[in-house]
Amino acid sequence: MKEAKDTVRILLPRGRKNEENFLIVSVNGRSFKIMKGVDVEVPRCVAEVLENGRMMADEARRYVERMAE
């Protein structure tokens, strides 16, 4: 069994009214359904995927802003 240190607590912000109240993340063939607006424990690899996605979205936003100038 995995140790507790292999998990981290995260909180995904709630979406808009018409959005799903969960997010599905897949890592190495395993899928995780993560509820939004609730503190949840997830494997560290899932938290890393979510953080990488956030960083890439930020970078894409900055790129679009640069191109619009």
Distance bins in CASP14 RR format, pairs under 12 A and 6 or more apart:
PFRMAT RR
TARGET T0000
AUTHOR 0000-0000-0000
RMODE 2
METHOD distances of the structure
MODEL  1
1 7 0 0 0 0 0 1 0 0 0 0 0
2 41 0 0 0 0 0 1 0 0 0 0 0
2 42 0 0 0 0 0 1 0 0 0 0 0
2 43 1 0 0 1 0 0 0 0 0 0 0
2 44 0 0 0 0 1 0 0 0 0 0 0
2 45 0 0 0 0 0 1 0 0 0 0 0
3 43 0 0 0 0 0 1 0 0 0 0 0
3 44 0 0 0 0 0 1 0 0 0 0 0
4 41 0 0 0 0 1 0 0 0 0 0 0
4 43 0 0 0 0 0 1 0 0 0 0 0
4 44 0 0 0 0 0 1 0 0 0 0 0
5 41 0 0 0 0 0 1 0 0 0 0 0
5 43 0 0 0 0 0 1 0 0 0 0 0
5 44 0 0 0 0 1 0 0 0 0 0 0
6 41 0 0 0 0 1 0 0 0 0 0 0
6 42 0 0 0 0 1 0 0 0 0 0 0
6 43 1 0 0 1 0 0 0 0 0 0 0
6 44 1 0 1 0 0 0 0 0 0 0 0
6 45 0 0 0 0 1 0 0 0 0 0 0
6 46 0 0 0 0 0 1 0 0 0 0 0
6 47 0 0 0 0 0 1 0 0 0 0 0
6 48 0 0 0 0 0 1 0 0 0 0 0
7 32 0 0 0 0 0 1 0 0 0 0 0
7 39 0 0 0 0 0 1 0 0 0 0 0
7 40 0 0 0 0 1 0 0 0 0 0 0
7 41 1 0 1 0 0 0 0 0 0 0 0
7 42 1 0 0 1 0 0 0 0 0 0 0
7 43 1 0 1 0 0 0 0 0 0 0 0
7 44 1 0 0 1 0 0 0 0 0 0 0
7 45 0 0 0 0 0 1 0 0 0 0 0
7 46 0 0 0 0 1 0 0 0 0 0 0
7 47 0 0 0 0 1 0 0 0 0 0 0
8 34 0 0 0 0 0 1 0 0 0 0 0
8 39 0 0 0 0 0 1 0 0 0 0 0
8 40 0 0 0 0 1 0 0 0 0 0 0
8 41 1 0 0 1 0 0 0 0 0 0 0
8 42 1 0 0 1 0 0 0 0 0 0 0
8 43 0 0 0 0 1 0 0 0 0 0 0
8 44 1 0 1 0 0 0 0 0 0 0 0
8 45 0 0 0 0 1 0 0 0 0 0 0
8 46 0 0 0 0 1 0 0 0 0 0 0
8 47 1 0 1 0 0 0 0 0 0 0 0
8 48 0 0 0 0 1 0 0 0 0 0 0
8 49 0 0 0 0 0 1 0 0 0 0 0
8 50 0 0 0 0 0 1 0 0 0 0 0
8 51 0 0 0 0 1 0 0 0 0 0 0
9 34 0 0 0 0 0 1 0 0 0 0 0
9 38 0 0 0 0 0 1 0 0 0 0 0
9 39 1 0 1 0 0 0 0 0 0 0 0
9 40 1 0 0 1 0 0 0 0 0 0 0
9 41 1 0 1 0 0 0 0 0 0 0 0
9 42 0 0 0 0 1 0 0 0 0 0 0
9 43 0 0 0 0 0 1 0 0 0 0 0
9 44 0 0 0 0 0 1 0 0 0 0 0
9 46 0 0 0 0 0 1 0 0 0 0 0
9 47 0 0 0 0 1 0 0 0 0 0 0
10 23 0 0 0 0 0 1 0 0 0 0 0
10 25 0 0 0 0 0 1 0 0 0 0 0
10 32 0 0 0 0 0 1 0 0 0 0 0
10 34 1 0 0 1 0 0 0 0 0 0 0
10 35 0 0 0 0 0 1 0 0 0 0 0
10 36 0 0 0 0 0 1 0 0 0 0 0
10 37 0 0 0 0 0 1 0 0 0 0 0
10 38 0 0 0 0 1 0 0 0 0 0 0
10 39 1 0 0 1 0 0 0 0 0 0 0
10 40 1 0 0 1 0 0 0 0 0 0 0
10 41 0 0 0 0 1 0 0 0 0 0 0
10 42 1 0 1 0 0 0 0 0 0 0 0
10 43 0 0 0 0 0 1 0 0 0 0 0
10 44 0 0 0 0 0 1 0 0 0 0 0
10 46 0 0 0 0 1 0 0 0 0 0 0
10 47 1 0 1 0 0 0 0 0 0 0 0
10 48 0 0 0 0 0 1 0 0 0 0 0
10 49 0 0 0 0 0 1 0 0 0 0 0
10 50 1 0 0 1 0 0 0 0 0 0 0
10 51 0 0 0 0 1 0 0 0 0 0 0
10 54 0 0 0 0 0 1 0 0 0 0 0
11 23 0 0 0 0 0 1 0 0 0 0 0
11 34 0 0 0 0 1 0 0 0 0 0 0
11 35 0 0 0 0 1 0 0 0 0 0 0
11 36 0 0 0 0 1 0 0 0 0 0 0
11 37 1 0 0 1 0 0 0 0 0 0 0
11 38 1 0 0 1 0 0 0 0 0 0 0
11 39 1 0 1 0 0 0 0 0 0 0 0
11 40 1 0 0 1 0 0 0 0 0 0 0
11 41 0 0 0 0 0 1 0 0 0 0 0
11 42 0 0 0 0 0 1 0 0 0 0 0
11 47 0 0 0 0 0 1 0 0 0 0 0
11 50 0 0 0 0 0 1 0 0 0 0 0
12 19 0 0 0 0 0 1 0 0 0 0 0
12 20 0 0 0 0 0 1 0 0 0 0 0
12 21 0 0 0 0 1 0 0 0 0 0 0
12 22 0 0 0 0 1 0 0 0 0 0 0
12 23 1 0 1 0 0 0 0 0 0 0 0
12 24 0 0 0 0 0 1 0 0 0 0 0
12 25 0 0 0 0 1 0 0 0 0 0 0
12 32 0 0 0 0 0 1 0 0 0 0 0
12 33 0 0 0 0 0 1 0 0 0 0 0
12 34 1 0 0 1 0 0 0 0 0 0 0
12 35 1 0 0 1 0 0 0 0 0 0 0
12 36 1 0 1 0 0 0 0 0 0 0 0
12 37 1 0 0 1 0 0 0 0 0 0 0
12 38 0 0 0 0 1 0 0 0 0 0 0
12 39 0 0 0 0 1 0 0 0 0 0 0
12 40 0 0 0 0 1 0 0 0 0 0 0
12 42 0 0 0 0 1 0 0 0 0 0 0
12 46 0 0 0 0 0 1 0 0 0 0 0
12 47 0 0 0 0 0 1 0 0 0 0 0
12 50 1 0 0 1 0 0 0 0 0 0 0
12 51 0 0 0 0 0 1 0 0 0 0 0
12 54 0 0 0 0 0 1 0 0 0 0 0
13 19 0 0 0 0 0 1 0 0 0 0 0
13 21 0 0 0 0 0 1 0 0 0 0 0
13 23 0 0 0 0 0 1 0 0 0 0 0
13 34 0 0 0 0 0 1 0 0 0 0 0
13 35 0 0 0 0 0 1 0 0 0 0 0
13 36 1 0 0 1 0 0 0 0 0 0 0
13 37 1 0 0 1 0 0 0 0 0 0 0
13 38 0 0 0 0 0 1 0 0 0 0 0
13 50 0 0 0 0 0 1 0 0 0 0 0
13 54 0 0 0 0 0 1 0 0 0 0 0
14 20 0 0 0 0 0 1 0 0 0 0 0
14 21 1 0 0 1 0 0 0 0 0 0 0
14 22 0 0 0 0 0 1 0 0 0 0 0
14 23 0 0 0 0 0 1 0 0 0 0 0
14 35 0 0 0 0 1 0 0 0 0 0 0
14 36 1 0 1 0 0 0 0 0 0 0 0
14 37 1 0 1 0 0 0 0 0 0 0 0
14 38 0 0 0 0 1 0 0 0 0 0 0
15 21 1 0 0 1 0 0 0 0 0 0 0
15 22 0 0 0 0 0 1 0 0 0 0 0
15 23 0 0 0 0 1 0 0 0 0 0 0
15 35 0 0 0 0 0 1 0 0 0 0 0
15 36 1 0 1 0 0 0 0 0 0 0 0
15 37 0 0 0 0 1 0 0 0 0 0 0
16 36 0 0 0 0 0 1 0 0 0 0 0
19 36 0 0 0 0 1 0 0 0 0 0 0
19 37 0 0 0 0 0 1 0 0 0 0 0
20 33 0 0 0 0 1 0 0 0 0 0 0
20 34 0 0 0 0 0 1 0 0 0 0 0
20 35 0 0 0 0 1 0 0 0 0 0 0
20 36 1 0 0 1 0 0 0 0 0 0 0
21 33 0 0 0 0 0 1 0 0 0 0 0
21 34 0 0 0 0 0 1 0 0 0 0 0
21 35 1 0 0 1 0 0 0 0 0 0 0
21 36 1 0 1 0 0 0 0 0 0 0 0
21 37 1 0 0 1 0 0 0 0 0 0 0
21 38 0 0 0 0 1 0 0 0 0 0 0
22 31 0 0 0 0 0 1 0 0 0 0 0
22 32 0 0 0 0 1 0 0 0 0 0 0
22 33 1 0 1 0 0 0 0 0 0 0 0
22 34 1 0 0 1 0 0 0 0 0 0 0
22 35 1 0 1 0 0 0 0 0 0 0 0
22 36 1 0 0 1 0 0 0 0 0 0 0
22 37 0 0 0 0 1 0 0 0 0 0 0
22 38 0 0 0 0 1 0 0 0 0 0 0
22 40 0 0 0 0 0 1 0 0 0 0 0
23 31 0 0 0 0 0 1 0 0 0 0 0
23 32 0 0 0 0 1 0 0 0 0 0 0
23 33 1 0 0 1 0 0 0 0 0 0 0
23 34 1 0 1 0 0 0 0 0 0 0 0
23 35 0 0 0 0 1 0 0 0 0 0 0
23 36 1 0 0 1 0 0 0 0 0 0 0
23 37 0 0 0 0 0 1 0 0 0 0 0
23 38 0 0 0 0 0 1 0 0 0 0 0
23 40 0 0 0 0 0 1 0 0 0 0 0
23 42 0 0 0 0 0 1 0 0 0 0 0
23 46 0 0 0 0 0 1 0 0 0 0 0
23 49 0 0 0 0 0 1 0 0 0 0 0
23 50 1 0 0 1 0 0 0 0 0 0 0
23 53 0 0 0 0 0 1 0 0 0 0 0
23 54 0 0 0 0 0 1 0 0 0 0 0
24 30 0 0 0 0 0 1 0 0 0 0 0
24 31 1 0 1 0 0 0 0 0 0 0 0
24 32 1 0 0 1 0 0 0 0 0 0 0
24 33 1 0 1 0 0 0 0 0 0 0 0
24 34 1 0 0 1 0 0 0 0 0 0 0
24 35 0 0 0 0 0 1 0 0 0 0 0
24 36 0 0 0 0 0 1 0 0 0 0 0
24 46 0 0 0 0 0 1 0 0 0 0 0
24 49 0 0 0 0 0 1 0 0 0 0 0
24 50 0 0 0 0 0 1 0 0 0 0 0
25 31 1 0 0 1 0 0 0 0 0 0 0
25 32 1 0 1 0 0 0 0 0 0 0 0
25 33 0 0 0 0 1 0 0 0 0 0 0
25 34 1 0 0 1 0 0 0 0 0 0 0
25 35 0 0 0 0 0 1 0 0 0 0 0
25 40 0 0 0 0 0 1 0 0 0 0 0
25 42 1 0 0 1 0 0 0 0 0 0 0
25 43 0 0 0 0 1 0 0 0 0 0 0
25 45 0 0 0 0 1 0 0 0 0 0 0
25 46 1 0 1 0 0 0 0 0 0 0 0
25 47 0 0 0 0 1 0 0 0 0 0 0
25 48 0 0 0 0 0 1 0 0 0 0 0
25 49 1 0 1 0 0 0 0 0 0 0 0
25 50 1 0 0 1 0 0 0 0 0 0 0
25 51 0 0 0 0 0 1 0 0 0 0 0
25 52 0 0 0 0 0 1 0 0 0 0 0
25 53 0 0 0 0 1 0 0 0 0 0 0
26 32 1 0 0 1 0 0 0 0 0 0 0
26 33 0 0 0 0 0 1 0 0 0 0 0
26 34 0 0 0 0 0 1 0 0 0 0 0
26 43 0 0 0 0 0 1 0 0 0 0 0
26 45 0 0 0 0 0 1 0 0 0 0 0
26 46 0 0 0 0 1 0 0 0 0 0 0
26 49 0 0 0 0 1 0 0 0 0 0 0
26 50 0 0 0 0 0 1 0 0 0 0 0
27 34 0 0 0 0 0 1 0 0 0 0 0
27 42 0 0 0 0 1 0 0 0 0 0 0
27 43 1 0 0 1 0 0 0 0 0 0 0
27 44 0 0 0 0 0 1 0 0 0 0 0
27 45 1 0 1 0 0 0 0 0 0 0 0
27 46 1 0 1 0 0 0 0 0 0 0 0
27 47 0 0 0 0 0 1 0 0 0 0 0
27 48 0 0 0 0 1 0 0 0 0 0 0
27 49 1 0 1 0 0 0 0 0 0 0 0
27 50 0 0 0 0 0 1 0 0 0 0 0
27 52 0 0 0 0 0 1 0 0 0 0 0
28 43 0 0 0 0 0 1 0 0 0 0 0
28 45 1 0 0 1 0 0 0 0 0 0 0
28 46 0 0 0 0 0 1 0 0 0 0 0
28 48 0 0 0 0 0 1 0 0 0 0 0
28 49 0 0 0 0 0 1 0 0 0 0 0
29 45 0 0 0 0 0 1 0 0 0 0 0
29 46 0 0 0 0 0 1 0 0 0 0 0
29 49 0 0 0 0 0 1 0 0 0 0 0
30 42 0 0 0 0 0 1 0 0 0 0 0
30 43 0 0 0 0 1 0 0 0 0 0 0
30 45 0 0 0 0 1 0 0 0 0 0 0
30 46 0 0 0 0 1 0 0 0 0 0 0
30 49 0 0 0 0 0 1 0 0 0 0 0
31 42 0 0 0 0 0 1 0 0 0 0 0
31 43 0 0 0 0 0 1 0 0 0 0 0
31 46 0 0 0 0 1 0 0 0 0 0 0
31 49 0 0 0 0 0 1 0 0 0 0 0
32 40 0 0 0 0 1 0 0 0 0 0 0
32 41 0 0 0 0 0 1 0 0 0 0 0
32 42 1 0 0 1 0 0 0 0 0 0 0
32 43 1 0 0 1 0 0 0 0 0 0 0
32 44 0 0 0 0 0 1 0 0 0 0 0
32 45 0 0 0 0 1 0 0 0 0 0 0
32 46 1 0 1 0 0 0 0 0 0 0 0
32 47 0 0 0 0 0 1 0 0 0 0 0
32 49 0 0 0 0 1 0 0 0 0 0 0
32 50 0 0 0 0 1 0 0 0 0 0 0
33 40 0 0 0 0 1 0 0 0 0 0 0
33 42 0 0 0 0 0 1 0 0 0 0 0
33 46 0 0 0 0 0 1 0 0 0 0 0
34 40 1 0 1 0 0 0 0 0 0 0 0
34 41 0 0 0 0 0 1 0 0 0 0 0
34 42 1 0 0 1 0 0 0 0 0 0 0
34 43 0 0 0 0 0 1 0 0 0 0 0
34 46 1 0 0 1 0 0 0 0 0 0 0
34 47 0 0 0 0 1 0 0 0 0 0 0
34 49 0 0 0 0 0 1 0 0 0 0 0
34 50 0 0 0 0 1 0 0 0 0 0 0
35 41 0 0 0 0 0 1 0 0 0 0 0
35 42 0 0 0 0 0 1 0 0 0 0 0
36 50 0 0 0 0 0 1 0 0 0 0 0
40 46 0 0 0 0 1 0 0 0 0 0 0
40 47 0 0 0 0 0 1 0 0 0 0 0
40 50 0 0 0 0 0 1 0 0 0 0 0
41 47 0 0 0 0 1 0 0 0 0 0 0
42 48 0 0 0 0 1 0 0 0 0 0 0
42 49 0 0 0 0 1 0 0 0 0 0 0
42 50 0 0 0 0 1 0 0 0 0 0 0
42 51 0 0 0 0 0 1 0 0 0 0 0
43 49 0 0 0 0 1 0 0 0 0 0 0
43 50 0 0 0 0 0 1 0 0 0 0 0
44 50 0 0 0 0 0 1 0 0 0 0 0
44 51 0 0 0 0 0 1 0 0 0 0 0
45 51 0 0 0 0 0 1 0 0 0 0 0
45 52 0 0 0 0 0 1 0 0 0 0 0
46 52 0 0 0 0 0 1 0 0 0 0 0
46 53 0 0 0 0 0 1 0 0 0 0 0
47 53 0 0 0 0 0 1 0 0 0 0 0
47 54 0 0 0 0 0 1 0 0 0 0 0
48 54 0 0 0 0 0 1 0 0 0 0 0
48 55 0 0 0 0 0 1 0 0 0 0 0
49 55 0 0 0 0 0 1 0 0 0 0 0
49 56 0 0 0 0 0 1 0 0 0 0 0
50 56 0 0 0 0 0 1 0 0 0 0 0
50 57 0 0 0 0 0 1 0 0 0 0 0
51 57 0 0 0 0 0 1 0 0 0 0 0
51 58 0 0 0 0 0 1 0 0 0 0 0
52 58 0 0 0 0 0 1 0 0 0 0 0
52 59 0 0 0 0 0 1 0 0 0 0 0
53 59 0 0 0 0 1 0 0 0 0 0 0
53 60 0 0 0 0 1 0 0 0 0 0 0
53 61 0 0 0 0 0 1 0 0 0 0 0
54 60 0 0 0 0 0 1 0 0 0 0 0
54 61 0 0 0 0 0 1 0 0 0 0 0
55 61 0 0 0 0 0 1 0 0 0 0 0
55 62 0 0 0 0 0 1 0 0 0 0 0
56 62 0 0 0 0 0 1 0 0 0 0 0
56 63 0 0 0 0 0 1 0 0 0 0 0
57 63 0 0 0 0 0 1 0 0 0 0 0
57 64 0 0 0 0 0 1 0 0 0 0 0
58 64 0 0 0 0 0 1 0 0 0 0 0
58 65 0 0 0 0 0 1 0 0 0 0 0
59 65 0 0 0 0 0 1 0 0 0 0 0
59 66 0 0 0 0 0 1 0 0 0 0 0
60 66 0 0 0 0 0 1 0 0 0 0 0
60 67 0 0 0 0 0 1 0 0 0 0 0
61 67 0 0 0 0 0 1 0 0 0 0 0
61 68 0 0 0 0 0 1 0 0 0 0 0
62 68 0 0 0 0 0 1 0 0 0 0 0
62 69 0 0 0 0 0 1 0 0 0 0 0
63 69 0 0 0 0 0 1 0 0 0 0 0
END
